[in-house]
């Protein structure tokens, strides 16, 4: 904030600043007691107060139930979304302890729900491995709920406790007798905390299915009482085959003929670390490697994934060489070996080291070697016992190697033909500022949109890159085809970072990459194609908050010679026309090319007036599956996806 922006009553003189610093005393120190800190800064504990944070509450309670499963005391978890907006989670485990804690002088159940870092996960005699490691799960959910109840079935009795916004409203009492064991937690998210308090079964479904795969034989039941269709109201997840079934689920769009290998599934244990691996090669072009530590999806990878990649590359390369399956000087790189590989690495560790409460990556250094050793031994044995599978995998990798070299040669030839002394595409209209933090790149549809965009832009910090129509659908294409595509090459060159695995964020030329497309179905399709490209080949661009969608208007509404107003949907247009009444003129923009430069600047490009939506990835695994269903080669999954989500469409411009 500059001095000109300060409120007029503030005086920023040096003498007053010195005087102000002297008033900083004990009276300025605020102590947030109990769970007040959670309510004051909820995002520190659940990531956000958006829909993602809301569903994180469910995951925290479910993780506690799954910890009972991993400890060998539970076999079933019931998750219910109730019509009153609450969610309940019940397991058939031992039940939360209810006896009196000597140090606290009150039941353990009350302490666990009202105190941060209180729980059984710190005692390895109760939980050798667990997902909830910080002892904050239940208490955080309790703090962020307007009402939270818990019923514990233990020692033949039903124990009940009730809390409101983290404060005990009904102390624990015995309300009846029971023959069952376990815990039933029910909570109503606090509307004053969350942007939305509406749970979505479609969001929860992926995580619960995932947990059933990771914990073979465990039954997880999801009930949505608001679901109108009886067959959709209750969904049951149970996978006797564990990770084998997980791989089959992820690769369900591949036919038998498209599967290079069967699912290869094995496990091992080294120094109390249990390692479970499932692998399958297909004729797809992407590698998909998912890692889990104590059932927690490590979206940023970690040491277990490092060990997996190293082992797979070494074993396949060595096998190919020993069996004389590669020709001459042909070299198989890690990328060649892992092209088309779907893999899941799940480890169980007594003392896992995660990056913060969000558990983004596993940091235990010893795990890399443990995973590498298990895979090295088991995969090598499998290949030697199944030589026909080994040959197919090597042939797949060798084909990837040849395609990579061919793509490299093609790029070099094209560059020489064009006489390019630099890697910047000729159709890029660059900005003058060379500080990436200040710069923005607008990706627009074709030359018709490029014209007004170039006229509207602030040439100091805004660059324009037109792309021709709908770019290549990279979900269906091999890397060599992707790199030969002119529009894709232009994107890569203009952005400057290269693509995975050689992506380098430090070379990013613009800190805002903005997709500015027409406000119609075709524009939405182009955005989807672009996001598919960025998600697959520049994911760090999204993860670091550099990708945006510009919201440009679909209609211009003007009464007489008055100032035009711009709206984004037909519904907004109708409301505005009704409010204006009389002689109202409406214009529907068929594309950005129909807007003049001033209109485009005022509505979509002016930093003071525009609306930009930042693209982010809240759940990478779920995002992968959505892109595959929407953009993959199989029609049936796409049809099913559209059918499932059709009711949630609020505005469809045709």
C-alpha positions in Angstrom: 0.0 0.0 0.0 1.4 3.4 -1.0 1.1 6.5 1.2 -1.6 7.9 -1.1 -3.8 4.9 -0.4 -3.7 5.2 3.4 -6.8 6.3 5.2 -6.7 10.2 5.7 -6.8 10.0 9.5 -3.6 8.0 9.7 -0.4 9.8 10.1 2.7 7.8 9.0 5.3 10.2 10.5 8.4 8.6 11.9 7.8 10.0 15.4 4.3 8.5 15.6 5.6 5.2 14.3 8.1 5.1 17.1 5.4 6.0 19.6 3.1 3.3 18.3 5.8 0.6 18.8 6.1 1.5 22.5 2.4 0.6 23.0 3.0 -3.0 22.0 2.7 -4.8 25.3 1.1 -7.8 27.0 -2.3 -6.3 26.4 -1.7 -6.8 22.6 -1.1 -10.6 23.0 -4.2 -12.7 22.3 -4.4 -16.2 23.5 -6.9 -18.4 21.7 -8.0 -21.1 24.2 -9.2 -24.6 23.5 -10.3 -24.9 19.8 -10.7 -21.1 19.2 -7.6 -21.1 17.1 -9.1 -23.7 14.7 -12.2 -21.5 14.2 -10.0 -18.4 13.8 -7.7 -20.0 11.2 -9.6 -23.0 9.8 -7.6 -23.2 6.5 -4.5 -24.0 8.5 -6.1 -27.3 9.5 -8.4 -28.3 6.6 -6.8 -26.4 3.6 -9.7 -24.1 2.9 -13.3 -23.2 3.8 -14.5 -24.0 0.3 -16.2 -27.2 -0.9 -12.8 -28.9 -0.6 -12.4 -28.0 3.0 -16.0 -29.1 3.8 -15.4 -32.6 2.5 -12.1 -32.7 4.3 -14.1 -32.8 7.5 -15.6 -36.1 6.4 -12.2 -37.5 5.4 -10.8 -36.7 8.9 -13.5 -38.8 10.6 -13.3 -41.6 8.0 -9.5 -41.7 8.4 -10.0 -42.4 12.1 -12.4 -45.2 11.3 -9.9 -46.6 8.8 -7.1 -46.5 11.4 -9.2 -49.0 13.4 -9.3 -51.2 10.2 -5.5 -51.0 9.8 -5.1 -51.9 13.5 -7.2 -55.0 12.8 -10.2 -54.1 14.9 -12.8 -53.0 12.3 -14.1 -54.4 9.0 -16.9 -51.9 8.1 -17.3 -48.1 7.8 -20.7 -46.5 7.1 -20.8 -42.9 5.8 -24.3 -41.3 5.6 -25.3 -37.9 4.2 -28.5 -37.0 6.0 -31.4 -34.9 4.8 -30.8 -32.3 7.5 -27.4 -31.4 6.1 -25.3 -33.5 8.6 -22.9 -36.3 7.9 -22.4 -39.4 10.1 -19.5 -41.9 10.1 -19.9 -45.2 11.9 -17.3 -48.0 12.3 -17.4 -51.4 14.1 -14.1 -51.0 15.8 -13.2 -50.9 19.5 -15.0 -47.6 20.1 -13.3 -44.3 21.3 -12.0 -44.8 24.9 -14.5 -43.5 27.5 -12.7 -44.2 30.8 -11.5 -41.3 32.9 -8.1 -39.8 32.2 -6.3 -39.3 35.5 -4.3 -36.3 34.4 -7.4 -34.6 33.0 -10.0 -35.8 35.5 -12.6 -36.4 32.7 -13.5 -39.0 30.1 -11.0 -39.6 27.3 -13.9 -39.1 24.8 -14.3 -35.5 25.9 -10.6 -34.8 25.9 -10.1 -36.2 22.4 -13.0 -34.1 21.0 -12.1 -30.8 22.7 -8.3 -30.8 22.7 -5.8 -30.5 19.8 -3.1 -33.2 19.7 -5.0 -35.6 21.9 -5.5 -39.1 20.6 -4.3 -42.7 20.5 -2.0 -42.2 17.4 0.9 -41.1 19.6 1.0 -44.5 21.3 2.4 -47.1 18.9 1.0 -49.9 21.1 -2.5 -49.0 20.0 -1.8 -47.9 16.4 1.3 -49.3 14.8 0.4 -47.4 11.6 -2.2 -44.8 11.1 -3.3 -42.0 8.8 -4.3 -39.5 11.5 -0.9 -38.7 13.0 -1.3 -35.3 14.6 -4.2 -36.0 16.9 -6.2 -33.1 15.5 -8.8 -34.7 13.2 -11.9 -35.2 15.4 -11.3 -32.0 17.4 -10.9 -29.9 14.3 -14.2 -31.3 12.9 -15.8 -30.6 16.3 -14.5 -27.0 16.3 -15.9 -26.3 12.8 -19.3 -27.8 13.4 -22.3 -26.0 14.8 -23.3 -29.3 16.4 -21.2 -32.5 16.9 -22.4 -35.7 18.5 -20.7 -38.9 19.3 -22.1 -42.3 20.3 -19.6 -44.9 21.5 -20.5 -48.5 21.8 -18.2 -50.0 24.3 -18.3 -52.5 27.2 -21.9 -53.2 26.5 -23.0 -49.6 27.0 -23.9 -46.6 24.8 -21.9 -43.5 25.7 -23.1 -40.2 24.3 -21.6 -36.7 24.2 -22.6 -33.5 22.4 -20.7 -30.4 21.5 -21.4 -27.0 19.8 -18.6 -25.2 17.9 -16.0 -27.1 19.9 -17.5 -26.5 23.3 -19.0 -29.2 25.4 -22.8 -28.7 25.6 -23.7 -32.2 27.0 -21.0 -34.0 29.0 -20.6 -37.7 28.4 -23.4 -39.9 29.7 -24.5 -43.5 29.4 -27.7 -43.6 27.4 -28.4 -47.3 27.1 -27.1 -50.8 26.6 -25.7 -52.4 23.4 -24.2 -55.6 22.1 -22.1 -53.9 19.4 -18.8 -52.2 19.4 -17.6 -49.1 17.6 -18.2 -45.3 17.3 -20.8 -43.2 15.5 -19.9 -39.6 14.9 -22.4 -37.1 13.4 -21.7 -33.4 12.7 -23.4 -30.4 11.2 -20.8 -28.0 9.5 -20.9 -24.5 10.7 -22.5 -22.2 8.1 -20.6 -19.2 9.5 -17.3 -20.9 8.6 -17.9 -22.6 5.2 -18.7 -21.1 1.8 -21.1 -24.1 1.3 -22.3 -26.7 3.7 -23.8 -29.0 1.0 -22.0 -32.3 0.9 -21.7 -34.1 -2.5 -21.7 -37.8 -2.6 -20.0 -37.7 -6.0 -17.0 -36.0 -4.4 -16.9 -38.4 -1.4 -17.3 -41.5 -3.6 -13.9 -41.4 -5.1 -12.1 -41.2 -1.8 -14.2 -44.0 -0.2 -13.7 -46.2 -3.3 -10.0 -45.5 -3.0 -9.9 -46.5 0.6 -11.6 -49.8 -0.1 -8.9 -50.6 -2.7 -6.1 -49.7 -0.2 -7.7 -51.9 2.5 -8.5 -55.2 0.9 -11.7 -56.7 2.2 -13.0 -53.7 4.1 -16.6 -52.8 3.4 -17.3 -49.1 3.0 -20.9 -48.0 2.5 -21.9 -44.5 1.3 -25.6 -43.5 1.8 -27.0 -40.3 0.4 -30.5 -39.7 1.8 -31.2 -36.9 -0.6 -30.7 -39.0 -3.7 -33.9 -39.5 -5.6 -32.9 -42.6 -7.5 -33.1 -45.7 -5.1 -30.3 -47.5 -7.0 -28.0 -44.5 -6.5 -28.9 -43.9 -2.8 -26.6 -46.5 -1.4 -23.1 -47.4 -2.8 -21.0 -50.2 -1.5 -17.3 -50.5 -1.9 -15.4 -53.6 -1.2 -12.3 -54.9 -3.0 -11.0 -58.3 -2.0 -8.1 -58.0 -4.5 -6.9 -54.7 -3.1 -4.4 -52.8 -5.3 -5.0 -55.3 -8.2 -8.6 -54.2 -8.4 -7.4 -50.5 -8.0 -5.2 -50.8 -11.1 -8.1 -52.5 -13.0 -10.4 -49.6 -12.0 -7.9 -47.0 -13.2 -7.3 -48.8 -16.5 -10.9 -49.8 -17.1 -11.1 -47.8 -20.3 -8.4 -50.0 -21.9 -9.5 -53.2 -23.6 -7.7 -56.5 -23.2 -5.9 -55.9 -26.5 -4.7 -52.6 -25.2 -3.1 -54.0 -22.1 0.5 -54.8 -22.6 0.8 -56.7 -19.3 -1.5 -58.2 -16.7 -1.6 -56.5 -13.4 1.6 -57.3 -11.5 0.9 -57.3 -7.7 3.4 -58.0 -4.9 4.4 -56.9 -1.4 7.2 -57.1 1.0 8.3 -55.9 4.5 11.7 -54.3 5.4 12.5 -53.0 8.9 8.8 -52.7 9.9 7.9 -50.8 6.7 5.4 -52.7 4.7 5.5 -52.1 0.9 2.7 -53.1 -1.5 3.0 -52.5 -5.3 0.7 -53.0 -8.3 1.8 -52.3 -11.8 0.3 -52.6 -15.3 1.6 -51.4 -18.7 -0.9 -50.4 -21.4 -0.6 -48.9 -24.9 -1.5 -45.5 -23.4 1.0 -42.7 -23.6 0.9 -41.4 -20.1 2.6 -42.7 -17.0 0.3 -42.7 -13.9 2.0 -43.4 -10.6 0.0 -42.9 -7.4 1.6 -43.1 -4.0 0.1 -43.7 -0.6 1.5 -43.7 2.9 -0.7 -45.1 5.6 -3.7 -44.8 3.3 -3.0 -41.1 2.7 -2.6 -40.1 -1.0 0.7 -38.3 -1.4 -0.2 -36.0 -4.2 3.3 -34.5 -4.4 5.0 -38.0 -4.4 7.9 -38.5 -2.1 10.6 -41.0 -1.3 8.4 -44.0 -2.0 7.8 -42.8 -5.5 11.5 -42.1 -6.0 12.2 -45.7 -5.0 9.6 -47.0 -7.4 10.7 -45.1 -10.4 14.4 -46.0 -9.8 13.6 -49.6 -9.4 11.3 -50.0 -12.4 13.8 -48.2 -14.7 16.7 -50.3 -13.5 14.9 -53.7 -13.6 13.4 -53.2 -17.1 16.6 -51.8 -18.5 18.8 -54.5 -17.1 16.3 -57.2 -18.1 16.3 -55.8 -21.7 20.1 -55.8 -21.9 20.5 -59.3 -20.4 18.0 -60.8 -22.7 19.4 -58.9 -25.8 16.0 -57.3 -26.4 17.4 -53.9 -27.4 19.2 -53.2 -30.6 22.7 -51.7 -30.9 23.2 -48.5 -29.1 19.5 -48.1 -28.2 19.1 -46.7 -24.7 16.0 -47.0 -22.6 15.4 -44.0 -20.4 13.1 -43.8 -17.4 10.5 -42.0 -19.4 10.6 -44.8 -22.1 10.2 -47.5 -19.5 7.4 -45.8 -17.7 5.4 -44.7 -20.7 2.0 -46.4 -20.5 2.6 -47.5 -16.9 -0.1 -47.4 -14.3 1.4 -48.0 -10.8 0.3 -47.8 -7.2 2.8 -47.8 -4.4 1.3 -48.1 -0.9 3.5 -48.1 2.2 2.8 -48.5 5.9 5.2 -46.8 8.2 5.3 -46.5 12.0 6.7 -42.9 12.0 6.0 -41.3 8.6 7.2 -37.8 8.0 4.8 -35.8 5.9 5.0 -32.2 4.7 2.6 -30.6 7.1 -1.0 -31.6 8.0 -2.0 -31.8 4.4 0.5 -34.7 3.9 1.5 -33.7 0.4 4.7 -35.7 0.2 6.4 -38.5 2.1 9.8 -37.5 3.4 11.2 -40.6 5.1 14.6 -41.0 3.4 14.9 -44.7 4.2 11.7 -45.6 2.4 13.2 -45.0 -1.1 15.7 -47.8 -0.6 13.1 -50.1 1.0 10.7 -49.7 -1.9 13.5 -50.0 -4.5 14.7 -53.3 -2.9 11.2 -54.8 -2.8 10.4 -53.9 -6.4 13.9 -54.8 -7.5 13.6 -58.4 -6.2 9.9 -59.1 -6.9 9.7 -57.5 -10.4 12.9 -59.1 -11.5 11.6 -62.5 -10.4 8.3 -62.0 -12.1 9.9 -61.0 -15.4 12.2 -64.1 -15.4 9.2 -66.3 -14.6 7.1 -64.6 -17.3 9.4 -64.0 -20.2 6.6 -63.3 -22.7 5.3 -60.4 -20.5 8.9 -59.1 -20.1 9.4 -59.1 -23.8 6.2 -57.1 -24.4 7.1 -54.5 -21.8 10.6 -54.0 -23.3 9.1 -53.8 -26.8 6.7 -51.1 -25.5 9.6 -49.2 -23.9 11.8 -49.5 -27.1 8.9 -48.1 -29.2 8.6 -45.2 -26.8 12.4 -44.6 -27.2 12.2 -44.6 -31.0 9.1 -42.2 -31.0 11.0 -39.9 -28.6 14.0 -39.7 -30.9 11.8 -39.3 -34.0 9.9 -36.4 -32.3 13.2 -34.7 -31.4 14.5 -35.0 -35.0 11.2 -33.6 -36.3 11.4 -30.6 -34.0 14.9 -29.9 -35.0 14.0 -30.1 -38.7 11.0 -27.8 -38.3 13.1 -25.3 -36.4 15.8 -25.3 -39.1 13.1 -24.9 -41.8 11.7 -21.9 -40.1 15.1 -20.4 -39.6 14.3 -19.7 -36.0 17.3 -18.3 -34.0 15.2 -18.3 -30.9 12.4 -20.6 -29.6 9.7 -18.0 -29.5 6.8 -18.6 -31.9 6.4 -16.1 -34.7 2.7 -15.5 -34.0 3.4 -14.4 -30.4 2.9 -10.7 -29.8 5.1 -10.2 -26.7 5.1 -7.5 -24.1 8.0 -5.2 -23.3 8.4 -5.9 -19.6 10.9 -8.7 -19.0 10.0 -9.3 -15.4 7.9 -12.5 -15.4 6.1 -11.5 -12.2 4.6 -8.5 -14.0 3.7 -10.3 -17.2 0.5 -11.9 -18.5 0.0 -14.2 -21.5 -3.4 -14.3 -23.1 -4.2 -17.4 -25.2 -6.9 -16.5 -27.7 -8.8 -18.2 -30.4 -7.3 -17.5 -33.8 -6.5 -14.4 -35.7 -10.1 -13.0 -35.4 -9.8 -12.8 -31.7 -6.1 -11.8 -31.8 -7.0 -8.5 -33.6 -9.1 -6.9 -30.8 -6.9 -8.5 -28.1 -3.8 -6.9 -29.5 -5.6 -3.6 -29.8 -6.9 -3.8 -26.3 -3.9 -5.0 -24.4 -1.4 -3.0 -22.3 1.7 -3.7 -24.4 3.9 -3.2 -21.4 2.9 -6.3 -19.5 0.3 -8.2 -21.7 1.3 -10.6 -24.4 -1.1 -12.3 -27.0 -0.8 -15.8 -28.4 -3.4 -16.9 -30.9 -4.0 -20.6 -31.4 -5.8 -22.0 -34.4 -9.1 -23.6 -33.4 -9.3 -26.6 -31.1 -5.8 -27.8 -30.2 -4.8 -31.4 -30.1 -6.5 -33.6 -27.5 -3.3 -34.7 -25.7 -5.3 -37.3 -23.7 -5.5 -39.5 -26.8 -2.1 -38.7 -28.4 1.5 -40.0 -27.9 4.2 -37.7 -26.8 5.8 -37.7 -30.3 2.4 -36.5 -31.9 2.0 -33.9 -29.1 5.4 -32.4 -29.8 4.9 -32.3 -33.5 1.7 -30.3 -33.1 2.2 -26.7 -34.2 -0.2 -25.2 -31.6 1.3 -27.2 -28.8 4.8 -26.3 -29.8 3.8 -22.6 -29.8 2.4 -22.9 -26.3 5.5 -24.6 -25.0 7.9 -22.0 -26.6 5.9 -19.0 -25.5 5.6 -20.1 -21.9 9.3 -21.1 -21.7 9.2 -23.8 -19.1 9.4 -26.9 -21.3 7.2 -29.9 -20.3 7.4 -32.8 -17.9 9.8 -34.4 -17.1 12.0 -31.4 -18.0 9.6 -28.8 -16.8 11.4 -25.8 -15.2 9.2 -23.3 -13.4 12.1 -20.9 -13.0 12.0 -20.3 -16.8 8.4 -19.3 -16.8 8.1 -16.1 -18.9 4.6 -15.0 -17.6 3.3 -15.4 -14.1 -0.3 -15.2 -15.4 -1.3 -17.6 -18.2 -4.9 -16.6 -19.1 -7.2 -18.6 -21.4 -9.4 -16.0 -23.1 -11.9 -17.9 -25.3 -15.3 -17.3 -26.7 -18.2 -17.5 -24.1 -19.9 -20.4 -25.9 -19.7 -24.2 -26.1 -16.8 -24.1 -28.6 -14.9 -21.7 -26.3 -15.5 -24.1 -23.3 -14.3 -27.0 -25.4 -11.1 -25.1 -26.3 -10.5 -24.3 -22.6 -11.0 -28.0 -21.7 -8.4 -29.0 -24.4 -6.0 -26.4 -23.0 -6.5 -27.5 -19.4 -6.0 -31.1 -20.5 -2.6 -30.1 -22.0 -1.6 -28.1 -19.0 -2.7 -30.8 -16.5 -0.7 -33.5 -18.3 2.4 -31.6 -19.4 2.7 -28.6 -17.1 0.9 -29.5 -13.8 3.3 -27.3 -11.7 1.9 -24.3 -13.6 -1.5 -25.1 -12.1 -0.2 -26.2 -8.7 1.7 -22.9 -8.3 -1.3 -20.7 -9.3 -0.2 -19.5 -12.7 -3.2 -20.6 -14.9 -6.4 -18.5 -15.2 -9.6 -18.4 -17.1 -10.9 -15.0 -18.2 -14.6 -14.5 -17.9 -15.7 -12.5 -21.0 -19.3 -11.5 -21.6 -21.8 -13.3 -23.8 -24.3 -10.4 -24.1 -24.2 -6.6 -24.4 -27.3 -4.8 -23.1 -28.0 -1.1 -23.7 -31.1 1.1 -23.3 -31.2 3.8 -26.0 -28.0 5.7 -26.1 -27.1 4.8 -22.6 -23.9 3.1 -21.3 -23.8 -0.5 -22.3 -23.8 -3.2 -19.7 -22.3 -6.7 -20.1 -23.6 -10.0 -18.8 -22.4 -13.5 -18.9 -25.5 -15.7 -19.2 -28.9 -15.6 -20.8 -30.5 -15.6 -17.3 -28.6 -12.4 -16.4 -29.5 -10.8 -19.7 -33.2 -11.5 -19.1 -33.1 -10.1 -15.6 -31.3 -7.0 -16.8 -33.7 -6.4 -19.7 -36.7 -6.7 -17.3 -35.1 -4.2 -14.9 -34.4 -1.7 -17.7 -37.7 -2.0 -19.5 -38.7 0.0 -22.6 -36.3 0.3 -25.6 -33.6 -2.2 -24.8 -31.1 -3.5 -27.3 -29.3 -6.8 -26.7 -26.4 -8.1 -28.7 -25.0 -11.6 -28.4 -21.3 -11.9 -29.1 -20.6 -14.9 -31.3 -16.9 -14.6 -30.5 -14.2 -12.2 -29.3 -13.7 -11.1 -32.8 -17.0 -9.3 -32.7 -15.9 -7.1 -29.8 -14.0 -3.9 -30.4 -10.7 -3.3 -28.5 -12.3 -1.0 -25.9 -15.0 -3.5 -25.1 -12.5 -6.3 -24.7 -10.2 -4.2 -22.5 -13.1 -3.0 -20.3 -14.7 -6.4 -19.8 -11.9 -9.0 -19.9 -8.4 -7.6 -19.8 -8.3 -4.5 -17.6 -6.9 -5.7 -14.2 -9.1 -3.2 -12.4 -12.3 -4.4 -14.0 -11.9 -8.0 -15.3 -12.9 -11.3 -13.6 -10.3 -14.0 -13.6 -10.8 -17.5 -12.3 -7.7 -19.2 -11.0 -7.4 -22.9 -12.0 -6.2 -25.2 -9.2 -6.0 -28.9 -8.5 -7.7 -29.9 -5.2 -7.6 -33.6 -5.8 -5.1 -34.8 -8.5 -6.3 -38.4 -8.6 -9.9 -37.3 -9.1 -8.8 -34.8 -11.7 -6.9 -37.4 -13.6 -10.0 -39.6 -13.8 -12.3 -36.8 -14.9 -9.9 -35.8 -17.7 -9.6 -39.5 -18.8 -13.4 -39.9 -18.8 -14.1 -36.6 -20.7 -11.1 -36.6 -23.1 -10.1 -40.2 -23.4 -10.8 -42.5 -26.4 -13.6 -44.5 -24.8 -17.1 -43.2 -25.5 -18.9 -45.0 -22.7 -17.2 -43.5 -19.7 -17.7 -40.0 -21.2 -21.4 -40.7 -21.8 -21.8 -42.0 -18.2 -20.0 -38.9 -16.8 -22.3 -36.5 -18.8 -25.3 -38.4 -17.6 -24.2 -38.3 -14.0 -23.5 -34.6 -13.9 -26.2 -33.3 -16.3 -28.4 -32.3 -13.4 -25.7 -30.0 -12.0 -25.4 -27.9 -15.2 -26.6 -24.4 -14.4 -25.9 -22.7 -17.7 -25.6 -24.4 -21.1 -25.1 -22.1 -24.1 -26.0 -23.7 -27.4 
